[in-house]
């Protein structure tokens, strides 16, 4: 943890970033995993580790943006916000992942002596380039600020999001699922709030969109067979598809429906209970199941890294104790109950 804190201190100066970019390009790429592994071994909870990593990522993003502005030689002339998406938006990232980000700028200002679209296109490309140099891999699906689909003015963003909500086709619900964990990592926070309020208004008017998003949350069933036995694929037990995803996606969608501003899954679950959407028992069970699934995933990923393997979302049940397997079954049973709750309360009339 001390190594992480020293790194954060170094990043307080622009010079610190320049030195790192020039002399220690891959420092962050190796340090994140080392830090996660050390903290996990020390017994630090995964959600605490994730928040530390989110703080680190946010600081690197801030310095990368400052450096990009220096490289371009011109400050942005209008307010903008740099969003992190997915697990980073939820502050649930553990081991390093690829870039998942977006950018929104205020395009409602009067005539300016600059083409905003061209400026922010160059700006986004420069930011992505710097993040890549630091060690953040590019997103295979190109969900990055270097892509104009994820880097545009407020007016265009409103149009895109409205299209997702009014036409809940698979491609649109997929994009919405990627985007709806958006969190301002740098820039004008009011743009994030304005966009989220717009999303909430759309949710009120487009119940079919919410229904199809929730249908996605129940489409992947937990790997439980007869008598509660675990279903094991060739690669092991898929913790994400049948466990983590149904929770994060279901909770994400309900948070949009019930106007919850938080992006972190555990915080969203708590808010859903406070609003009377779920019971205290479901809140406690869902939170505990989510924590345990995250714990087993990071435990398995660390073991794979130690063996020189690529970390993924699968766990080999032979590497788990009997108690761990029993607790894993319990967690998957909670996911089943959550999916049943969604189906009976929110999806009774949705066509298949």
N, C-alpha and C positions, 0 to 999 in steps of 0.2 A: 504494500500500500504506500510505503514511503517513496518508492520509485515513481508511482503515479502522481503523488503530490508534488514531487520535485519537477516532474514534467509540466504539470499545470502551472507551477510558478514560473518556469522558463518561458511559457507562452504568453506571459503578461506584456512582453515587449515585442514590437515588430521585429527588432533585430534578432530576438530569439528564434522567431519563425524563419527568418532568412537563413540563419546559420543552420537550422534543422533541414530546410529545403535543400541547401547546398551540400551539407556535410553528412547528414544523418537521415537520408531519404526514407529508409525502411525502419526507422526506430519505432514509430507508432505501430507499424504492421506486426512487429514481433512483440512489442511491449504489451499490447492489449491482451493477447492470449496468455502471456506469462503472468500478467497481473491477475487475470481472471482465475487461472489455475491456482496461483498462490492464495488468493482470497478464499477460493472454494475450499482448499485444503485446510485453511485456518478456521473454517466453519462459518464464514460469512454467508448470510442468506442470499440466494440468487437475485431477489428483487433489490437488495442493497447494492450488490455488485453491478446490476444493470443500471442503476441510477448513477453510480460512479462513472461507468463507461459512457453514459449519456452526457454527463458533465464534460468528460474528456472530449467526446465527439463535438459537442457544441462549441467548445473553445477552439478546436482545430478548424471548424467551419468558420467561426468568426475571424480568425487570423487569415484563413485562406481567402475570405472575401476582402479583407483589408488589403491583402497582398495583390489580389486581382485588380482592385481599384488602382493601386500604385502602378501595376503593369500597363493598364489601359490609359492611365494618365488623366482620367476625368471622373469626378464623383457622380453618382446617379443623381439626376435632376428631379426625380420624383420619389415619393416613398415606395419602398418595396419590402417584401418579406420572403425570406428563404425558409422553406418548409422541409422538414425531414418526415419521411413516411414510414409505414410498416412498423417493424419492431422498434426502430429508432424513434419514430413518432410516439410510440407507446412507452418509451423508456424501458424496453424489455430486451434489448440486445445484450447478448452475453459475449460469445466469441465473435470475432470480426466478420462482418458481412459486406456485401457490395453496396455501392451507392444507390440509395433510393431517396430522391429529393425532387423538389419542385420550387418554382419561383413565381410570385405574383407581384405586379407593379401597378401603381395607380395611373391608368391611362385616361383619366377624366380631366386632366389639367388643360388649360387653354393652349393654343399653339406654341410649340417650343422650337428653338433653332436646332433641333436634333431629332433624328428618327429613333423613337424609343424602342421599337421592335428590333432594329439593327443593333442598337447599343446593348440591349439586354441579351440578345443572341450572342454577341461577342463576350459579354460579361459572363453568361452561363458557361460558355465553352472554356473560358479561362479558369473559372472556379472548378469545373470538372477536371481540367488538366492538372491543377494544383493538388486537388484531392487524390488523384491517381498517383502523382509523384510521392505524396506522403505515404501512400500504401493502401488507399481505399479502392478496391477493384471496381471497374465499371459494371453497371447493371446489365445482365444479359438481355433483359427486356427493354433496355434503353429508357427506363424511368429515371431520367436525370435532367438537370437544368440545361444541359447541352442540347436537349431535344425540344424543339419549339412546342410540341404538344404538352410539355410539362413546364414551359416557361413562357408566360404570356400575360397580357394586361388583365386587369380586373373585369373589364367588360367581356372579354373572350372567355375568361374562367367561368363567369356567371352563365354564359350561353352553353358551355360544355357541360357543366354540372346539371343545368336544367334539362339538357338532352338525356343525360344518364337517368334522371329521375322520371322523366315523362315517357321514355322508351326503354323499359327494363329488359333489354335483350341481353344475352349472355356476355357479349363484349362490353356492354355498358356497365353491367353489375360488377364485372371483373375490374374495370377501371375504378369504379366507385370504391370497391373493396380495398384497392391499393391506396386510394387517395384519402379516405375518410378518417385515417389516423393522423392526419396532417397536424404538425406542431411547429410553431415559429421557433427556429433556432437562432435566427439573426434578423434584425430589421424591425419594421413597424408592426407592433403587436396588434394595432387596431385593425389591420387588414385581415389578420387571422380571425378575430372576433366577428368582423363584418361578414366574412365568408361562412363562418360556422352558423351565424344567425340566418343567413340565406339558405343554408342546407336545412336547418330546422323548419323554415317556412315551406320549403319544397316537400319535406317529409310529411307535413300536415296535409298537403294537397295530393300526395301521390302514394296512397296506401298500397297499391299494387307493387310499387318498387320495393317498399319495406318487406312485403310478403315474399317477393322473389329473393331478396337478400337473405331473409330468414330461412327460406327453403334451401339455399346453399349451405347454411349452417347445420342443417340436419341431414344433408345428402351423404356425408361420410360418417359411417357408424363406427363406434368403438370396436376394437378387435376382440370381442368377447363371443365365445361360442356356447355350446350346450353346457349347462351346469357351471357357467361362469368361467370356463377355461379360456385361456388366452390364445388367440389365433396368431400364429407366427408365420411370416412370409420368409422367403429365401434370405433376405437381408436382415431379418429380425422383426421386431415389433415397431410399427410406424407410430411414433408418439405424436407427431404433428397432425397427420391426416385424420386420425380417429379420436384425437384427444385435445391437443392444444388449439387447432384450428376451429373446431366447433365452439369452443369456449370464446376465443378472441373474436371470431366473426359474429357469433350470436350476440355477445355482449356489445360489440361495436354497433351493430344494427339497432339493438334496443336503445342504446345510448343516443343514437340519432333520433329515433322515434320519440323518446322521452326527454329530449333537450338537455343532455348532460354534456358539459363542456370538457370534462376531463378526458384524457386520451389513454391513460394507463389502465390496463384491464382490471387490476385489483381495486383501483379507485373507482372505476366505473361500476363494478359489482356492488361496492358499498353504497354508491349513489342510487343504484337501482333498488336496493333495499330501503333506503331512506325515502324514496318516492313511492314506496308501496307496490312496486312492480313485482318483486320477488320477496319471499318470506325470509325471516332471519335465518332459519335453518338452511334454506337454499343458498343464501349469501355465504354462510360459514362453510358449507360443504363445497360450494363452487370455488371459493377462494383457496381452500385447503387442497382441493384436487388440482387446481391450476399451479399452485406452488410446488406440489409434489411432481407433477409432470415436467415442469421446468427443471426441478432438481435432478430428476433421473436423466433428462436430456443432456444437461451440462456435464453430469457425472460420466455418462457414456462418451460424450464428445471429448472430454479430457483424456479418457483412457485410450481413445483412438489416436489422438495427437501424440500421446506418449509412445504408441506403437508405430508412429510414422504413417498412420492412415489418415484419409480425409474425413473430417468430422461431418456427420449428417444427422438426420432425425430418427434414426433407427437405434434400437437397443437390443443387444443379445440377451435373452432371458437367462442364459446359462451363466452370465456374469452378475446376476442379481441373487441376493439371498432369498430364502423363503419368505421372510418378513417383507422384503422389498417387493416381491411378486404379489403378495397378498395386498399390500398397500396400493400397488399399481392397479390391481383388479378393482379395488374400492374406488380409485380415482376414475377409472373408465365407467364404473356403474353410475357415478355422479354425472358424468357426461351424458349417459343414456337418459337419466332422469331429467336433465336440463333440456335435451332435445325433445323429450316427450312433453315437457311443459310448453315449449315453443309450439309444437305441433297442435296441441289441444287448445291453447289459448289464442294463438295468432294465425294458425294456418288451417282451420277446419274446413274452409270453403275454397281453398286455393286449388285450381285444376292441376292435375298431374302433368 
